[in-house]
């Protein structure tokens, strides 16, 4: 009798998981079902398709590189330090997470455009960001950085402080402790954050369109190419969507495998 009274809750949990899984996977499955292999190959041969894919991979890789280089030490500082105004800084860092993409693009224009806050200084330096490939990288960095920073901060906060203290006690500098102890130990969390940021960068649309435009071979990434084809070539849009889903899934799977390897390596040490 006791088992029967408690039996409804596991069923409820399984039902909730079924609903969530069905809702989140059905649209992805539909993309592959509606795209025949021959249509996929022919669409990839269309003008601008492969160029958009190349540009997406290049710009997202550069953006993630910038995010990791600058975001890792920034996240470490936020995780390890307690100072006045820290909560405000964390909120500002996470704010782009909730900004609509169009607002992010307008904000970049207002800050870095020709008539923006820093527009004069940028032009005086001979740098062109708006409607350029560099502008795409900047837009992707802006929208994807908070995903990495948030995950990296959590990973560093979860570190056992005694390991860091032991490293300092043995004579290692703070920088060496950061590079040789903190980063390897927090590695799985950092890799997860990298995957989230990279996936967000690959799928970015609104901020890129507003700040960099959509010019084939220059600023048109795969999401922009999909939008261009949506009203005139739905099959082509589906084909490019299939490629983007496949690339994103491969990236996510690779990162998970790397994260698991890093965790096993850390456990072995």
Secondary structure, 3 states (H helix, E strand, C coil): CHHHHHHHHHHHHHHHHHHHHHHHHHHHHHHHHCCCHHHHHHHHCCCCHHHHHHHHHHHHHHHHHHHHHHHHHHHHHHHHCCCCCHHHHHHHHHHHHCCCHHHHHHHHHHHHCCCCCCHHHHHHCCCCCCCCHHHHHHHHHHHHHHHHHHHHHHHHHCCCHHHHHHHHHCCCCHHHHHHHHHHHHCHHHHHHHHHHHHHHHHHCCHHHHHHHCCCCCCCCCHHHHHHHHHCCCHHHHHHHHHHHHHHHHHHHHHHHHHHHHHHHHHHHC
